[in-house]
């Protein structure tokens, strides 16, 4: 008995084989992801909107398995040996807990996104309302501003027209007067500016000289005080080598040196004030043409207009010269401050040194005769006066201060020489210098804007003048 074998549909069989291999290669996680992407469209049940339960997922999985089994049953049991390797589609189990958890998480995320979307939509609507209100306000303001600008423009044009008419009338009536006043002020301004620059240069010069005076004298005073202190140390060596009377005479001379030291030390405080200087204003005003035009704009009489212009030019000139006057006063003050410091404080110290040396020479000569062995030390002690004089004169020389050159027999210059007394001397001309009693000092300088050197008399020289009958 023969058995009839039905040849299965090759295309259907191949399709089932491919599907089986694909399902066998899927992992449980991949199955879960594929089912979630293909079969699940919402975390909620389409009919009720409720959460999907594990039982519903199990039933769905069973249905899928039955469909796969039914497809495989279509293959005839009497297949040939060439198709013996085709097996029915295998079934697989799903992890329902993981799938439910993923679906619920997706549902929560969707709910959060929906809430964020709703908040953004509310914010957009509010901002849109605010923008609409702002646009309405701007449109109203633009309308009001445009109207105001048109009104102001109209008024400005009217004012310009009136000003043009007034300027035309004034120009024809007082143009020559205004031009003449401007020329007069320009000439005065030029003179004031020249004076201002000269005084400003003097201020800068004498301020610099005061700073130099403070620096040089501070150093000189320090050196003088140190030298007098050394002289005091030598005084102690004479106590055991000189008689009592000579010791007292030397102490008397040394007390004069201590007086000079105290005098110099007090000068240190005054030196600090030489370096401070507050400068006045450097602005020079000048009349403007528009100011003069406005001044005579309402005038119709030429004589009154000229008087008003002249008065205004004088006022401007006085106000402009005020800073020039302040710079001039400051220049004179700084110069006087420099001269007085040297004349009233430095030169008296030099006079004290010269007088002390004159008396000390006679004393040292007597002591050296009585105590020959002390002569070298006494000469060194006497040299203190010469050292002090040299220190101060060197500082004055650096500052440009020089003693006057006064010679016997030269005519008395009553601007630079002060007669201390008069004596007759047939060998000398009348009103000539017979002897110098006290040295005089002077200082010469020249600024860039000065054509010649200027001599500053610090102190006149005291002389004995000849007066013959």
Beta strands, then each sheet from edge to edge (+ up, - down):
strand 1: 401-403
strand 2: 417-423
strand 3: 433-438
strand 4: 441-445
strand 5: 454-459
strand 6: 461-466
sheet 1: 1+ 4- 5+
sheet 2: 2+ 6+ 3-
end
